[in-house]
Amino acid sequence: MYTVGPESSTSGDASSLTVGDTVVLLGLRKAEFQQHVGKIVTELGRSGRHGVCLACEQGRERDRAYPPIALKPENLQLMPSRMSEAPVAIVGSVGPKTVVLVLGERGWGLPDNVAKHVTKFLLIDRVSMDKVAVSGCSSDRGDFPLEAVLNNACDQWWISGPGSMPGGVGCEYLDFSFGPKPRRVECVGLRIPPMPSGPLSVRSFRLLVLDSLGQWVPATPELQTLDRSDMQKFALMPPVDTTGMRLECVRNAAAGSRSSFSDCIGLFQVSFY
């Protein structure tokens, strides 16, 4: 089962963006940056742009390897900071306070304790990595168990079967289960080996989610990883409530080259937020 929310559910006022804000990159000419998550690290300069570090794993060595990029405020959308792991309102519904206000003693006249009880049926837990399982794949070269993609070890990976991506292009996938009840998913993170070590690394991919009929339906357009080694985060616009997600890998880093090692596709790690 899955539900999607309105586009405005993660929107923010671009004029109020400031250092430390987590943002989504949108509406850019360069498709490789679309829906990447980053953090503002410099205030608006004379050029009318913020400095943004992609992903949010910062440190001196990492900052030197991946310096900030300059982006206009109109290409940045604020992501609300997660203050707790408490359940949230189901996508498409209103928050608990609004429910009590509308249904309670100051609204329709139900006792407030009854209205508060109603809110329990309109809440959903956020995705938790300790509940995530790899439920299947299109093919597997068999180097490691599929569950290796859920840890942060860079000496374990998933690679699709030999010949599954002729010329580095095709459609190989990993399926993930979040349990019997839907969970809120706002971001997906991918970690890959960069070139020249990662000719098989997934470069282009898309995400699908399970609907209430058990069918896979699109949750994102085709997105692209960058040639870097840190965890790359991609925002779901809008977020989804679902019991499962499919990561479809459609092009690897060596696609279009003369490499003789480009007939598979793979990655180190997948995370959900």
VEXDREN-2710 file (C-alpha; in Angstrom, 1 decimal):
% VEXDREN-2710
k/r/px/py/pz
1/MET/0.0/0.0/0.0
2/TYR/1.2/3.5/-0.7
3/THR/-0.1/7.1/-0.6
4/VAL/1.4/10.2/-2.0
5/GLY/0.9/13.7/-0.7
6/PRO/0.6/17.1/-2.3
7/GLU/3.7/18.7/-3.8
8/SER/3.5/21.4/-1.2
9/SER/4.1/19.0/1.7
10/THR/7.8/19.8/1.7
11/SER/7.7/23.3/0.3
12/GLY/9.4/26.3/1.9
13/ASP/9.8/30.0/1.3
14/ALA/12.9/30.4/-0.8
15/SER/13.4/33.9/0.5
16/SER/13.8/32.7/4.1
17/LEU/16.4/30.0/3.4
18/THR/19.5/30.2/5.5
19/VAL/22.7/28.4/6.5
20/GLY/22.0/25.0/7.9
21/ASP/18.7/24.4/6.1
22/THR/18.3/21.0/4.4
23/VAL/17.0/21.5/0.9
24/VAL/16.0/19.6/-2.3
25/LEU/17.4/20.7/-5.6
26/LEU/14.7/21.2/-8.2
27/GLY/14.1/22.7/-11.6
28/LEU/17.8/22.6/-12.7
29/ARG/19.0/22.4/-16.3
30/LYS/21.4/19.7/-15.3
31/ALA/19.4/16.6/-14.8
32/GLU/22.1/14.9/-12.7
33/PHE/21.3/17.2/-9.7
34/GLN/17.5/16.8/-9.8
35/GLN/16.0/15.8/-6.4
36/HIS/19.4/15.5/-4.7
37/VAL/19.3/16.6/-1.0
38/GLY/21.8/19.1/0.3
39/LYS/22.5/21.5/3.0
40/ILE/23.0/25.3/2.7
41/VAL/26.5/26.2/3.9
42/THR/26.7/29.9/2.8
43/GLU/24.3/32.8/2.9
44/LEU/23.0/34.4/-0.3
45/GLY/25.9/36.1/-2.0
46/ARG/26.1/39.0/-4.5
47/SER/25.6/36.5/-7.2
48/GLY/22.2/35.7/-5.8
49/ARG/23.1/32.1/-5.0
50/HIS/23.6/30.0/-2.0
51/GLY/26.4/27.6/-1.5
52/VAL/25.0/24.1/-1.1
53/CYS/26.8/20.9/-0.1
54/LEU/25.1/17.8/-1.5
55/ALA/24.1/15.1/1.0
56/CYS/24.7/16.1/4.6
57/GLU/27.8/14.2/5.6
58/GLN/30.2/17.0/6.1
59/GLY/33.8/17.2/7.3
60/ARG/37.0/18.8/6.3
61/GLU/38.2/16.0/4.1
62/ARG/34.8/15.5/2.5
63/ASP/34.3/19.2/2.0
64/ARG/37.6/19.4/0.0
65/ALA/36.6/16.4/-2.1
66/TYR/33.1/17.7/-2.8
67/PRO/33.0/21.5/-2.5
68/PRO/29.6/23.4/-2.4
69/ILE/27.8/24.3/-5.6
70/ALA/26.2/27.7/-6.1
71/LEU/22.5/27.6/-6.6
72/LYS/19.7/30.1/-7.0
73/PRO/17.0/30.1/-4.2
74/GLU/14.3/29.3/-6.7
75/ASN/16.1/25.9/-7.3
76/LEU/16.0/25.1/-3.6
77/GLN/13.0/23.7/-1.7
78/LEU/13.2/23.5/2.1
79/MET/12.8/20.1/3.7
80/PRO/11.3/20.3/7.2
81/SER/13.8/19.2/9.8
82/ARG/12.8/15.9/11.6
83/MET/12.5/16.8/15.2
84/SER/11.6/13.3/16.4
85/GLU/10.8/9.8/15.2
86/ALA/7.2/10.1/16.4
87/PRO/4.4/9.0/14.0
88/VAL/3.2/11.5/11.5
89/ALA/-0.1/12.2/9.8
90/ILE/-0.9/9.9/6.9
91/VAL/-0.1/11.6/3.6
92/GLY/-3.2/13.4/2.4
93/SER/-4.7/13.8/5.9
94/VAL/-4.3/16.6/8.5
95/GLY/-2.3/16.6/11.7
96/PRO/-3.6/15.5/15.1
97/LYS/-4.1/19.0/16.5
98/THR/-6.3/20.0/13.5
99/VAL/-8.3/16.8/13.9
100/VAL/-9.0/17.6/17.6
101/LEU/-9.8/21.2/16.7
102/VAL/-12.3/20.2/14.0
103/LEU/-13.9/17.2/15.7
104/GLY/-13.5/18.1/19.4
105/GLU/-15.5/20.3/21.7
106/ARG/-14.6/23.5/19.9
107/GLY/-15.6/22.0/16.5
108/TRP/-18.2/19.3/15.8
109/GLY/-18.7/18.8/19.5
110/LEU/-17.2/15.4/20.2
111/PRO/-15.4/15.1/23.6
112/ASP/-11.8/16.0/23.1
113/ASN/-10.6/12.6/24.4
114/VAL/-12.7/10.9/21.7
115/ALA/-11.3/13.2/19.1
116/LYS/-7.8/12.5/20.3
117/HIS/-8.5/8.7/20.0
118/VAL/-9.6/9.3/16.3
119/THR/-6.2/10.8/15.6
120/LYS/-4.5/7.5/16.3
121/PHE/-6.0/6.0/13.2
122/LEU/-4.6/8.9/11.0
123/LEU/-1.0/8.5/12.0
124/ILE/1.8/6.4/10.4
125/ASP/5.2/5.4/11.6
126/ARG/8.3/6.7/9.7
127/VAL/10.4/4.1/8.0
128/SER/13.1/2.5/10.2
129/MET/16.1/0.8/8.8
130/ASP/15.9/-2.0/11.4
131/LYS/12.6/-3.0/9.9
132/VAL/13.7/-2.9/6.2
133/ALA/14.4/-6.1/4.4
134/VAL/15.6/-6.9/0.9
135/SER/12.6/-8.9/-0.5
136/GLY/13.9/-9.8/-4.0
137/CYS/15.9/-8.8/-7.0
138/SER/15.8/-9.2/-10.8
139/SER/19.2/-11.0/-10.8
140/ASP/22.3/-11.4/-8.6
141/ARG/25.9/-12.2/-9.4
142/GLY/26.0/-13.8/-5.9
143/ASP/29.1/-12.0/-4.4
144/PHE/27.3/-11.4/-1.1
145/PRO/23.8/-11.9/0.4
146/LEU/21.3/-9.3/-0.8
147/GLU/21.1/-7.9/2.8
148/ALA/24.6/-6.5/2.3
149/VAL/23.1/-3.5/0.7
150/LEU/21.6/-2.5/4.0
151/ASN/24.9/-2.1/5.8
152/ASN/27.5/0.6/5.4
153/ALA/30.4/-1.7/4.5
154/CYS/32.3/-0.6/1.4
155/ASP/33.7/-4.1/0.9
156/GLN/30.3/-5.7/0.2
157/TRP/27.9/-5.0/-2.6
158/TRP/25.1/-6.1/-4.9
159/ILE/25.8/-6.6/-8.6
160/SER/23.3/-7.9/-11.1
161/GLY/23.8/-11.1/-13.0
162/PRO/26.4/-11.4/-15.8
163/GLY/25.0/-10.1/-19.1
164/SER/22.0/-8.5/-17.5
165/MET/22.9/-4.9/-18.6
166/PRO/24.4/-5.3/-22.2
167/GLY/26.3/-2.1/-23.0
168/GLY/25.5/-0.8/-19.4
169/VAL/21.8/-0.3/-20.2
170/GLY/18.8/-2.3/-19.1
171/CYS/16.5/-2.6/-16.1
172/GLU/17.7/-4.5/-13.0
173/TYR/16.1/-4.0/-9.7
174/LEU/16.2/-4.6/-5.9
175/ASP/12.9/-4.9/-3.9
176/PHE/12.6/-3.7/-0.3
177/SER/10.0/-4.5/2.3
178/PHE/9.1/-2.1/5.2
179/GLY/6.8/-4.7/7.0
180/PRO/3.1/-5.4/7.0
181/LYS/2.1/-1.8/7.7
182/PRO/2.8/1.2/5.5
183/ARG/5.7/3.5/6.5
184/ARG/6.5/7.1/5.6
185/VAL/9.4/7.4/3.3
186/GLU/10.8/10.9/2.5
187/CYS/14.3/10.2/1.1
188/VAL/16.3/7.4/-0.4
189/GLY/20.1/7.2/-0.1
190/LEU/22.5/5.4/-2.4
191/ARG/26.2/4.8/-1.9
192/ILE/28.3/3.7/-4.9
193/PRO/32.0/3.2/-5.7
194/PRO/33.1/6.2/-8.0
195/MET/35.2/5.9/-11.1
196/PRO/37.6/4.4/-12.0
197/SER/36.7/1.8/-9.4
198/GLY/33.0/1.7/-10.2
199/PRO/32.2/1.2/-13.9
200/LEU/29.2/-0.9/-12.8
201/SER/27.9/1.7/-10.4
202/VAL/24.3/2.6/-10.9
203/ARG/24.2/6.0/-12.7
204/SER/20.5/6.3/-13.7
205/PHE/17.6/4.8/-11.7
206/ARG/14.0/5.3/-10.7
207/LEU/11.9/4.4/-7.7
208/LEU/8.6/2.5/-7.6
209/VAL/6.3/1.8/-4.7
210/LEU/3.7/-0.8/-3.9
211/ASP/0.1/0.4/-4.1
212/SER/-2.9/-1.0/-2.3
213/LEU/-3.4/-3.6/-5.1
214/GLY/0.1/-4.9/-4.8
215/GLN/1.2/-3.2/-8.0
216/TRP/4.4/-1.3/-8.6
217/VAL/3.7/2.3/-9.5
218/PRO/6.2/5.1/-10.2
219/ALA/7.3/7.3/-7.4
220/THR/10.0/9.3/-9.1
221/PRO/11.2/10.2/-12.6
222/GLU/14.6/8.9/-13.7
223/LEU/17.2/10.2/-11.3
224/GLN/21.0/10.2/-11.5
225/THR/23.8/9.5/-9.1
226/LEU/27.0/11.6/-9.1
227/ASP/30.5/10.2/-9.4
228/ARG/31.2/10.4/-5.7
229/SER/31.7/8.0/-2.8
230/ASP/29.5/9.4/0.0
231/MET/25.9/8.6/0.7
232/GLN/23.8/10.5/-2.0
233/LYS/20.3/11.4/-0.8
234/PHE/17.3/11.8/-3.1
235/ALA/14.0/13.4/-1.9
236/LEU/10.7/11.8/-2.8
237/MET/8.6/14.6/-4.1
238/PRO/6.0/14.1/-2.7
239/PRO/6.8/11.7/0.2
240/VAL/5.1/8.3/0.2
241/ASP/3.4/5.9/2.7
242/THR/4.1/2.4/1.5
243/THR/4.9/-1.2/2.5
244/GLY/7.6/-1.7/-0.1
245/MET/9.8/0.0/-2.7
246/ARG/11.6/-1.0/-5.8
247/LEU/14.9/0.5/-7.0
248/GLU/15.1/0.1/-10.8
249/CYS/18.6/0.6/-12.1
250/VAL/18.6/1.5/-15.8
251/ARG/22.2/2.7/-16.7
252/ASN/25.6/2.2/-15.2
253/ALA/28.6/4.5/-15.0
254/ALA/30.3/2.8/-18.0
255/ALA/27.3/2.9/-20.3
256/GLY/28.3/4.2/-23.7
257/SER/32.0/3.5/-23.2
258/ARG/34.1/0.8/-24.7
259/SER/34.6/-0.9/-21.4
260/SER/34.3/-4.7/-21.5
261/PHE/33.1/-4.7/-17.9
262/SER/29.8/-2.9/-18.3
263/ASP/27.3/-5.8/-18.7
264/CYS/26.1/-5.6/-15.0
265/ILE/25.0/-2.9/-12.6
266/GLY/25.5/-2.6/-8.8
267/LEU/25.9/-0.5/-5.7
268/PHE/27.2/-0.6/-2.1
269/GLN/24.3/0.6/0.0
270/VAL/20.7/1.7/0.0
271/SER/19.1/3.6/2.9
272/PHE/15.6/5.0/3.5
273/TYR/14.7/8.0/5.6
END
